[in-house]
Amino acid sequence: MIDYIKGFAVMAALNFAGLFGLGMIVGMFMALGGETDPNSLEDAAWFNLLVIATWPFIAFFAFKFSVDKFIKKNKEFLT
């Protein structure tokens, strides 16, 4: 049971880390582009659509890593 809890915690942390990384990359490109107002992304529809479009991929790979690392190692025990 503890492996499932660890797996879920790692999956949640990887989701937050992936979204944080996405935000950092977008922020760097915006800073290089000359944007001076960091709050301008709150009104930008493209950023929200980018997050909504990339979150499933981030979540899938976080879930896959979590299952491979914490759940599948007990596969021989479950069968």
Number of C-alpha atoms within 10 A of each C-alpha: 7 8 15 13 11 15 22 17 13 19 22 16 13 19 21 16 14 19 17 12 12 17 14 12 12 15 15 12 12 15 13 10 9 8 12 10 9 10 8 9 14 9 9 10 9 10 14 12 11 12 14 11 11 13 16 12 13 20 18 13 15 23 19 13 16 22 18 13 15 18 16 12 12 12 9 7 7 8 5
